[in-house]
Amino acid sequence: MAKTTMSTVDKALTLLRHFSVQRAELGLSELARLAGYDKTTTLRCMTALERNGFVEQDARSRKYRLGLAPLNLAQIREQSFPMRSVIRRHVEDLARSLGETAHGTLLMAGEPMTVAISAPARALFVHVDPSGVLPWHATASGIAIMAFLPEATRTEILEGRPLEPFTAHTPKSRAKVEALIGTCREEGLARARATYEDDVIGTAAPIFGPAGTSIGAVAVAALALRFSADLQGRIDDALRRAARTITREVGGVPPETAPSPEDTHHAAHELS
């Protein structure tokens, strides 16, 4: 009985993950298709979610949208254990000082989820989806988080997901991803040059939790057209400082493999 109940709960919560800024409203058939459930199961789950305030149904279109219950829970969580506000403050500082888009990511339900974004005060900048789940293998944030997860978790991620080719430079093999992970563990930074979006260069540093494993990342997404070795050096320094400060402010502990706060070494980065 307990197993059946948990299975139903899992299915209902999984349905919530299909809502995004781009898909703010979804019909029953579309939800069933996205989740791979039959319509009867989907309706049963959505009815329970609606009853508890997690979704609302438009009376005319019959489409579902997120309700207010998640907002209430998020406020309780943030006031009790502030995370987003801490990350948002540092992300804003990064965007202001570097002139490039900065964003923060947290590990949520086993996926890297964007939780804070700050764009620079200039006409051209990288746009980041405010509710996007980032691909592990194709983003600097994904690599940075994965690099400091337990080995069993990393293996599960790499074996359980296809390496979708977003650009011509996206890593196409597990060996390539593992090489990027190894470099990140050595340098304390992950780099992604046009691996998720063309003309975008990403750099990310992991944020650690109390157990010394990664719980998120802070990153800068820069336009390739104005990228330079000097900018890369400034980004590296700023991200290392921000990641260490965020880790400390949320009660985290960096692992021994992470660079020490006194480490001022810049990784060599050859521009093509």
C-alpha positions as CSV (number, residue, x, y, z in Angstrom):
1,M,0.0,0.0,0.0
2,A,2.8,2.4,1.0
3,K,4.6,1.7,-2.3
4,T,1.5,2.4,-4.3
5,T,0.9,5.7,-2.4
6,M,4.5,6.8,-2.9
7,S,4.2,6.0,-6.6
8,T,1.1,8.2,-6.9
9,V,2.8,11.1,-5.1
10,D,5.9,10.8,-7.3
11,K,3.7,10.9,-10.4
12,A,1.8,14.0,-9.2
13,L,5.0,15.9,-8.3
14,T,6.6,14.9,-11.6
15,L,3.7,16.6,-13.4
16,L,4.5,19.9,-11.7
17,R,8.0,19.8,-13.2
18,H,6.6,20.2,-16.8
19,F,5.4,23.7,-16.1
20,S,7.8,26.5,-17.0
21,V,7.8,30.2,-18.1
22,Q,7.4,29.0,-21.7
23,R,4.7,26.5,-20.7
24,A,2.8,28.3,-18.0
25,E,-0.5,26.6,-18.9
26,L,-0.9,23.0,-20.0
27,G,-4.0,20.9,-20.9
28,L,-4.7,17.4,-19.6
29,S,-3.7,15.7,-22.9
30,E,-0.5,17.6,-23.2
31,L,0.5,16.9,-19.6
32,A,-0.3,13.2,-20.1
33,R,1.9,13.2,-23.3
34,L,4.8,15.0,-21.6
35,A,4.8,12.8,-18.6
36,G,4.1,9.6,-20.4
37,Y,1.0,8.8,-18.3
38,D,-2.5,7.8,-19.4
39,K,-5.1,10.5,-19.1
40,T,-6.9,8.8,-16.3
41,T,-3.8,8.7,-14.1
42,T,-3.0,12.3,-15.1
43,L,-6.5,13.5,-14.2
44,R,-6.4,11.8,-10.9
45,C,-3.0,13.4,-10.0
46,M,-4.1,16.9,-11.2
47,T,-7.3,16.7,-9.2
48,A,-5.3,16.0,-6.1
49,L,-2.9,18.8,-6.8
50,E,-5.7,21.2,-7.5
51,R,-7.4,20.2,-4.3
52,N,-4.3,21.1,-2.3
53,G,-3.6,24.4,-4.1
54,F,-0.6,23.3,-6.2
55,V,-2.4,23.9,-9.5
56,E,-5.4,25.8,-10.7
57,Q,-7.6,25.1,-13.7
58,D,-8.9,27.8,-16.0
59,A,-12.7,27.6,-16.2
60,R,-12.8,28.4,-19.9
61,S,-9.7,26.8,-21.4
62,R,-9.7,23.9,-18.9
63,K,-5.9,24.3,-18.9
64,Y,-3.9,24.0,-15.7
65,R,-1.4,26.5,-14.2
66,L,0.6,26.5,-11.0
67,G,-1.3,27.5,-7.9
68,L,-0.2,29.5,-4.9
69,A,0.8,26.6,-2.6
70,P,4.3,26.3,-4.1
71,L,4.8,30.0,-3.6
72,N,3.8,29.7,0.1
73,L,6.2,26.8,0.6
74,A,9.0,28.6,-1.1
75,Q,8.6,31.6,1.1
76,I,8.7,29.4,4.2
77,R,11.8,27.7,3.0
78,E,13.6,30.9,2.1
79,Q,12.8,32.6,5.4
80,S,13.9,29.5,7.4
81,F,16.9,28.6,5.2
82,P,17.8,31.5,2.9
83,M,19.4,30.3,-0.3
84,R,18.0,32.2,-3.3
85,S,18.4,35.6,-1.6
86,V,22.0,34.9,-0.8
87,I,22.7,33.7,-4.3
88,R,20.8,36.5,-5.9
89,R,22.8,39.2,-4.1
90,H,26.1,37.8,-5.4
91,V,24.8,37.2,-8.9
92,E,23.8,40.9,-9.1
93,D,27.3,41.9,-7.9
94,L,28.9,39.7,-10.6
95,A,26.8,41.1,-13.4
96,R,27.4,44.7,-12.3
97,S,31.2,44.3,-11.9
98,L,31.8,42.1,-15.0
99,G,29.3,43.5,-17.5
100,E,28.1,40.0,-18.4
101,T,25.1,37.9,-17.4
102,A,25.5,36.1,-14.1
103,H,23.2,33.3,-12.8
104,G,22.9,30.9,-9.9
105,T,21.8,27.3,-10.0
106,L,20.7,24.9,-7.3
107,L,20.3,21.1,-7.3
108,M,16.5,20.6,-7.2
109,A,14.8,17.2,-7.5
110,G,18.1,15.8,-8.9
111,E,18.4,18.4,-11.6
112,P,20.3,21.7,-11.9
113,M,17.7,24.5,-11.8
114,T,18.3,28.2,-12.4
115,V,17.2,30.2,-9.3
116,A,18.7,33.6,-9.9
117,I,19.7,35.7,-12.9
118,S,21.1,39.2,-13.3
119,A,21.7,40.8,-16.7
120,P,24.3,43.6,-17.3
121,A,23.3,47.2,-18.1
122,R,24.1,46.9,-21.8
123,A,22.3,46.3,-25.1
124,L,23.8,42.9,-25.9
125,F,23.9,40.2,-23.3
126,V,23.2,36.5,-22.8
127,H,19.6,35.6,-22.0
128,V,19.1,32.8,-19.4
129,D,15.7,31.0,-18.9
130,P,14.6,32.0,-15.4
131,S,13.0,28.6,-14.8
132,G,15.2,26.4,-16.9
133,V,16.6,23.0,-16.0
134,L,20.2,23.1,-17.4
135,P,21.6,20.1,-19.2
136,W,24.4,18.5,-17.1
137,H,26.9,17.8,-19.9
138,A,26.5,21.0,-22.0
139,T,26.7,23.8,-19.4
140,A,29.4,25.0,-17.1
141,S,27.0,25.0,-14.2
142,G,26.1,21.3,-14.8
143,I,29.8,20.3,-15.0
144,A,30.7,22.3,-11.9
145,I,27.9,20.7,-9.8
146,M,28.6,17.2,-11.2
147,A,32.3,17.4,-10.5
148,F,31.7,17.5,-6.7
149,L,28.9,15.1,-6.3
150,P,29.4,11.6,-4.9
151,E,30.9,9.3,-7.6
152,A,27.8,7.0,-7.6
153,T,25.6,10.1,-8.3
154,R,27.8,11.2,-11.1
155,T,27.7,7.7,-12.6
156,E,23.9,7.7,-12.4
157,I,23.7,11.0,-14.2
158,L,26.1,10.1,-17.0
159,E,24.5,6.7,-17.6
160,G,20.9,7.8,-17.3
161,R,20.8,10.7,-19.7
162,P,21.6,11.0,-23.4
163,L,24.2,13.5,-24.4
164,E,22.0,15.7,-26.5
165,P,24.0,17.8,-29.1
166,F,22.9,21.4,-28.6
167,T,25.7,22.8,-30.7
168,A,28.7,21.5,-32.8
169,H,30.8,21.8,-29.6
170,T,28.6,19.9,-27.2
171,P,30.5,17.0,-25.6
172,K,29.5,13.9,-27.5
173,S,31.0,11.2,-25.3
174,R,31.0,10.3,-21.6
175,A,34.9,10.3,-21.8
176,K,34.8,14.0,-22.8
177,V,32.4,14.9,-20.1
178,E,34.5,13.1,-17.5
179,A,37.6,15.0,-18.8
180,L,35.7,18.3,-18.2
181,I,34.8,17.1,-14.7
182,G,38.4,16.2,-13.9
183,T,39.6,19.6,-15.1
184,C,36.9,21.3,-12.9
185,R,38.0,19.3,-9.8
186,E,41.6,20.4,-10.4
187,E,40.8,24.1,-11.1
188,G,37.7,24.6,-9.1
189,L,36.0,26.0,-12.2
190,A,34.1,24.6,-15.1
191,R,34.2,26.0,-18.6
192,A,31.8,25.7,-21.5
193,R,32.7,27.3,-24.8
194,A,29.7,27.3,-27.1
195,T,28.6,23.9,-25.8
196,Y,25.0,24.9,-25.1
197,E,24.5,28.0,-27.2
198,D,26.6,29.2,-30.0
199,D,28.6,32.4,-29.3
200,V,28.2,32.0,-25.5
201,I,31.1,31.2,-23.2
202,G,30.2,29.9,-19.7
203,T,32.2,29.7,-16.6
204,A,30.9,28.3,-13.3
205,A,32.1,27.6,-9.7
206,P,30.4,25.1,-7.4
207,I,28.6,26.0,-4.3
208,F,29.0,23.4,-1.4
209,G,26.6,22.3,1.3
210,P,27.3,21.1,4.9
211,A,28.4,17.7,3.7
212,G,31.1,19.1,1.4
213,T,29.3,18.1,-1.8
214,S,28.0,20.5,-4.4
215,I,24.5,21.8,-4.0
216,G,24.6,24.3,-6.8
217,A,26.8,26.7,-8.8
218,V,27.3,30.3,-9.6
219,A,28.1,31.2,-13.2
220,V,28.8,33.9,-15.8
221,A,27.6,33.6,-19.3
222,A,29.6,35.9,-21.6
223,L,29.2,36.7,-25.3
224,A,32.0,35.3,-27.4
225,L,32.2,38.5,-29.5
226,R,33.6,40.5,-26.6
227,F,35.4,37.7,-24.8
228,S,39.1,38.0,-24.0
229,A,41.8,36.5,-21.8
230,D,41.6,39.5,-19.5
231,L,37.8,39.0,-19.1
232,Q,38.3,35.3,-18.4
233,G,40.8,36.1,-15.7
234,R,38.4,38.6,-14.1
235,I,35.5,36.1,-14.3
236,D,37.6,33.4,-12.7
237,D,38.7,35.5,-9.8
238,A,35.2,36.9,-9.2
239,L,33.5,33.4,-9.4
240,R,36.0,31.8,-7.0
241,R,35.3,34.6,-4.4
242,A,31.6,34.5,-4.9
243,A,31.3,30.7,-4.6
244,R,33.4,30.6,-1.5
245,T,31.4,33.4,0.1
246,I,28.0,31.8,-0.8
247,T,29.2,28.5,0.5
248,R,30.2,30.1,3.8
249,E,26.9,32.1,4.1
250,V,24.7,29.0,3.5
251,G,26.7,27.0,6.1
252,G,28.5,24.9,3.5
253,V,32.0,23.3,3.7
254,P,34.3,23.1,0.6
255,P,35.9,19.7,0.1
256,E,39.7,19.3,0.4
257,T,39.9,19.0,-3.4
258,A,38.6,22.6,-3.9
259,P,41.1,25.4,-4.3
260,S,41.9,27.2,-1.1
261,P,40.8,30.8,-0.6
262,E,44.4,31.9,-1.0
263,D,44.7,30.2,-4.4
264,T,45.1,33.0,-6.9
265,H,46.2,30.8,-9.8
266,H,44.5,31.5,-13.1
267,A,43.8,28.5,-15.4
268,A,45.4,29.0,-18.8
269,H,42.6,29.5,-21.3
270,E,43.6,29.6,-25.0
271,L,41.2,31.6,-27.1
272,S,40.6,30.3,-30.6
